[in-house]
Amino acid sequence: MNIRNYASAALVLSAYVLSARASDPPALPSAPHIVVVGSGTATAQPDYLELTLQVSKTRQDGLQAKAAVDTTTKAVLTALRALGVKREHVTTSQVTLDVVRDYEHDTPSIVGYEAGRTIEVELRNMTLLDQLVQEVTAAGVTAIWSPRVRSNLEAEMKQQVLTRAVEVARKEADSLATAAGRALGPVYGIATREARSWQGGGSGSVFGDAADDEIEDWLVWVPPPVQITKEVYVVFLLGPASQRVPE
């Protein structure tokens, strides 16, 4: 697991407006203060995948549409069970039913009903992804959203990134306060913002006269690493240089 940290700060003697990137920034005091923004990122290899499968059927009758979705859903669940996916790793939504209208005429008319249901799957054996896609497609799934990579270390990653980001923010604030000839006071307010991103993708691109077997290799989807980022917004009070507050 790799952790990278970034920090930036601004010294203020009155009011300071935080960037709009913070969804809920800490309150700012009227006393002299300093605001530091620290960011940390942790990456880890994925342990499993999350997929969202969509089953949709359109029929002239709403009950027929629902029945068709139920039948397909059972076939998909059977395929997942055959692949070794455990029941606790599968979640199905309620069936939705929407009216299908024809808007090609002046007065829209009802031409049928579309029923739908989503199936959330945790795929613990990531090597089965291609086979899963083939099996559930054959069972009648109408859409498969991009897999989401997950790690069993996410709780540990979040704590390490947060701890390190606060350390970096304090060090940066202390350096700036010293450079300005002021003492770094206690923390007045703190807020965090978390963002998850997944990097990487396919194993390559096709260039020139590559052999067919090379192209097949490049078409294989390679799970990217799990990446977790936390931004820490910390507000420190400032005091005279002779009144430095110990950590």
Secondary structure, DSSP 4 states (H G I P E B T S, - for coil): -EEEEEEEEEEESS--PPPTT-SSPPP--SSSEEEEEEEEEEEE---EEEEEEEEEEEESSHHHHHHHHHHHHHHHHHHHHHTT--GGGEEEPPPEEEEEEE-SSSS-EEEEEEEEEEEEEEES-GGGHHHHHHHHHHHT--EEPPPEEE-TTHHHHHHHHHHHHHHHHHHHHHHHHHHTTEEEEEEEEEEEEEEEEE---BS----SS--HHHHHHHTSBPPPPEEEEEEEEEEEEEEETT-PPP-
